Amino acid sequence: MPSPTPRVQPGSFLTLHYRLAGPGGDVINTFRDKPATLTLGTGELSPAMEQRLIGLEEGARATFELAAGEAFGERNPDMVQWVARKLLREVGDPQDEYHVGEVVEFPAPDGQGSYAGAVRQVGREGAPDAVLFDFNHPLAGQPVTFEVQLIGVL
């Protein structure tokens, strides 16, 4: 008797292709490259996206529409912050130049991992060296299309 096709459960290890798109188009798309591997429940996908995957069978392909703010929360104005060039030199390469639209990785304060911020503005009156970063997820507060093809479920 053939064994049943594996289904996604909390804690499943997945090999998959996925695409995240907002109103401005794709933000992540692995369909043109090698597939991603991840474990549910580790924060690699938002809880709303993980919930959509629960119960899907290995080999399934599906597209989900998530309402504005559902996938990555609402935009938080407190996550848009000015960072002094002095601090940027301490955490990165002192020679780095910053350009609007560029995404910069920062080490997490606890030394475990990192987080990213997108440059929104370089310099301001009274602080020509400061850089304005937006630490919100690029799709925060926006509707998201989440397309997935499950290659393997363990």
C-alpha positions, 0 to 999 in steps of 0.5 A, spaced: 500 500 500 503 506 497 504 511 503 500 517 503 503 524 500 506 528 506 502 534 508 505 541 511 504 541 519 507 545 524 514 544 524 515 541 517 521 542 513 520 544 506 523 545 500 519 550 495 519 555 490 515 561 492 514 568 490 512 574 494 509 580 490 506 587 493 502 592 488 509 594 485 511 587 483 515 581 486 519 582 492 522 575 492 521 570 487 525 563 487 522 560 481 527 562 476 533 560 481 534 554 486 528 552 491 528 555 498 529 550 504 525 552 511 522 550 517 515 552 519 515 556 526 522 559 525 520 565 523 522 565 516 515 566 513 510 570 517 505 567 521 500 569 516 503 565 510 505 559 514 498 558 516 496 558 508 501 552 507 498 548 513 495 542 510 498 543 503 500 536 500 507 535 497 507 537 490 502 542 491 502 549 487 497 555 490 497 562 490 494 566 496 492 573 496 493 576 503 490 583 505 494 589 506 498 588 513 496 581 514 503 578 511 508 583 514 503 587 519 502 595 518 507 600 517 510 603 523 512 610 523 517 609 529 521 604 524 523 610 520 529 613 523 535 617 522 542 614 523 548 618 525 554 616 520 558 615 526 554 609 528 554 607 521 562 607 521 562 603 527 557 597 524 559 597 517 565 599 512 567 606 514 568 608 506 561 605 505 556 610 501 549 610 502 544 611 496 536 612 496 533 605 495 539 601 497 538 596 503 543 595 508 544 590 513 545 591 520 548 586 526 542 585 531 544 588 538 545 582 541 550 579 536 545 574 533 543 575 526 542 581 523 536 586 520 535 590 514 533 597 513 532 601 506 535 608 505 530 613 504 534 620 505 541 621 505 543 628 509 538 633 512 539 640 515 544 640 521 546 633 520 549 632 513 552 625 514 545 622 517 542 617 513 534 616 514 533 608 514 526 605 513 526 598 518 519 596 516 519 590 511 518 592 504 511 589 504 508 592 511 501 595 510 501 592 503 496 587 500 501 581 498 500 575 493 504 569 496 505 563 490 508 557 492 510 550 489 511 545 495 517 540 492 518 536 499 515 536 505 519 532 511 
